[in-house]
Amino acid sequence: MGISVNGVDIDDKEVEQELAHHQDAGNPLKQAVHELVLRRLLVDEAQRLGLCAGSDDELVEALFAQEVKVPVADDAACRTFYAQRPQLFRSGALVEARHILFQVTPEAPLDLLRTTAQAVLDALKAAPERFAELAGQYSNCPSGALGGSLGQLSPGQSVPEFDALVFRLDEGELAGRLLETRFGYHIVQVLRRIEGQPIAYEAVQAQIADRLSRAAWQRAVHQYLHLLVGRATIAGVELEGTDTPLVQ
């Protein structure tokens, strides 16, 4: 395939072996190649720094432990997160929601996808009663056959950005903007909501600290990967980002 990292080739056999781990990805081949390139960069950097381990995975872990520093989520940060997102910390809270998903795929030009999604959202703002019709026509989610219905959702059932939006919308409210997640662009409406009872901060402080620490670690790792990519000589592939199972 003509792919190399700092002058060292990644051959087709390596790609074929890695491909088996990415069959659920939107583009398994691209994901496998990105994974191999990033792993090679990390292993090379670990060896350059004189780190030793029994396997490549252990080398990467040792490198992250030494080079990626993440501040601990302190009590003030946790309290701020709790205060700003009360809808996430309620016992018995539920929303009944529906959405239209415009899924990002390698075959779908991103600009065209967003333009189409925005046009459908604009149409719904003018005629909200068409939601079920347009969901059936446009949604790439199986829920499209049900008018976009996702049923009842409790906090934590969806990806964080989806959660944050649906538990902020009022009953009957159509989100005024497209929601972007790793799945694509969503048009979202909440049909019904049950507020539930607030959960005391002390009961969720550890959960919040873990969430903030993991998010900070992922950001730090992504920044570190971008730094390594910027310093490396990579041929045969263009890395569009550093979102990879290596750092999830």
N, C-alpha and C positions, 0 to 999 in steps of 0.2 A: 504493500500500500504506500510505500515511500514516506513513512512517518519516522521522524527521529527527534530525540531530545538531547540537546547539547552534543550532537554528533553521534549518538548511540541509537541504532535502529530499533524500532518496535516492529517485529515481524508479524506476518499474517497468522501464524500459529498462536502467538500470544493473544491477538485480537479474538481469534476463534474461541479460545479457552475462556476469555473474559466475557464474551458475548452471552454465554450461558447464564450469567448472573443478572442480566439486564433485560430479560424477555418481556417484562411488564412495563418497561419504559416506553415513552412515546416514539423514540427513535433509538432502538437497542444498539445499533452499530455506533452511532455518534456517542451515546452514553458510555459504551465500552471503551472507545478510543480515548475519550476525555479522562476516564478513570485511570487508564494505563499511563497516560501522559502525566497526570497529576501525581500518581504514585511514584513514577520514575523521578520526577522533580523532588519529591519529598525524601525519597531514599537517597538520592544523590546528595542532597543538602545535609542529611543526617551523617552520611559518610564523610563529607567534607569537614564537618564539625568534629569528627572523631568519635561519634557515638557508636556503641556496639550493642547488638542484640541478636537473639537467636533466629529471628525471621524479619521479613520486610515489614509486616504489620507491627511488630514490636519496635522496630526502628522508627516508624512513623509516630507511634505513641510516645517514644522517648523524645523525639524531636518536638512534638507539640508540648510536652511537659516542660521542656527547657526553654522553648522560644515563644510560646503563646501565653502571655500573661493576662489574666482576666480579673478585674476587681470583684471582690465579694459583694453581693447585693446586701447592703446594710438595711437597718430597720427603717430609716427615713425613705429609702427608695421603695421598699416594700409597702409602706403606708401610703406613699404617693400613688403607686399602682392601684392599690386597693380603693383609695378615695376616688380615683378617676374612672374606675370601671365597676361601679356598684352592681351593675346588671349581671356581672359574671359571678358574683358571690351571694347568691340567694338560693335557699333550699326550697325545692319544689317549683322553681321557675321553669316555665315552658313557653315556647312560641310555636305557633302553627305558621309555617312559611312556605313560600313557593319561589322558584327561580327559573330563569332561562340561562342556560350555559352555552357560551360560545367557546368551544374548546380549542386551545392552542395545540396545533399539530405541525410537524415539519412541512406538510403540504399546504398549510393555510398561511398566506402572507399576513403578518401581524397587523399592518396598517389597514388592510381590507377588513380583517376580522373586527378590529376596533370600530372602524367606520360603520360596519353593518350593525354591530351591537348598539352603537350610539343612535343609529337611525331607528332601530326597534324601540329603544328606550324613549326616544322623542315621540314615537307613535303612541306608546303607552301613556305618556303624560297627557296626551290629547284625548285618548280613549282607553282608560284603564280597564274597561270591561272586556277588552280584546286579549287580556293576558293569557288565558287558557288557549285561545286560538293561535297566538304567536308562539307560545311555548311549544305547541305541537308542531308548528312549522319550522322553528329555528333551533330549538334546544338540542344540544348534543348529549344531554343527560337522559337516562331512561325515564326520569320523571316527566319528560316532555309529553309522554303518552297519557299522563295523568294531569295535564294542564299545568305542569311544573311543580306539582305538590310534593313537598318533602315530608309531609306529616308533622308530627310534634317533635320538637328538638329541645333538649335540655343543654345547659352550658357544658362545653367540652366535647360535644358530639361532632362538631364541625371543626375545620381548620380555624386557627385563632382569629384571622382577619374576617372570616365569615361570621363567627360567633360575635365578635365585637360589633358588627353592623346589625345583625338581626336582633340582638338584645338591646339595641339602642333605638330601634324604630318603634313608632307608636302603632297601635292596632290599626290595621287597614292602610298603613303608610307604604307607599312605593318609594324605594330609595331613589334619590334625585341624581345619583351618579352611578356609573358602572363600578362594580367591585372587581378588583383584579386579585386572583389567587394563583397558585401554581397550576391550577386546572384550566385557567383561562379567564374570560370576562363573564361576570354574572349580572343579570338584572334581578333584583330581589324585592319581594314584597312580604310583609308580615300581615297575616290575616287575623290572627287572634293571639293574645298573650295572657299568661297567668304570672303575676309578679312574684309569688312565693315570699318567703321570709328572709331577711338579711342574715348572713352567716357572720358571726363575730370575727374580727380581724385575727385574733389569737388562734382561731381554729384553722386559718388558711395561711398564716404567715410563712410556714415552712414550704408550702406549695408555691406561694408567690416567689419566695427566694430562689427556689429551684428553677422556676420558669424564667426568671430574670437572669440567673446565672447561665442557664443553657443558651438563652438568646444572645447574651454577651459573648459567650465562648464561640458560638457560630459566627458572629460578626468578626471576632478577632481572627479566627481561622481563615475566613474568606479574605480578609485583608492580607493575611500572611501569604495565602496562595497567590493573590494578585501580585504581591511583591516578587515571589519566586518566578511567576510567569513572565513578569516584566524584565527580569534579569536573564532569563534563559533564551537559548536559541532553539526554537521549535519549528520544525519543517513538516509540511504535509497535512497540517490540520490547523484550523483557527479556533482557539478557545473563546467561546462567546460568553463564558461565565465560569464560576467555580462552584456552582451548585451540583454536588455529586454525593453519592452514598458514602464516600470517604469521610465526609464531614457532616453528615446529617445526625 
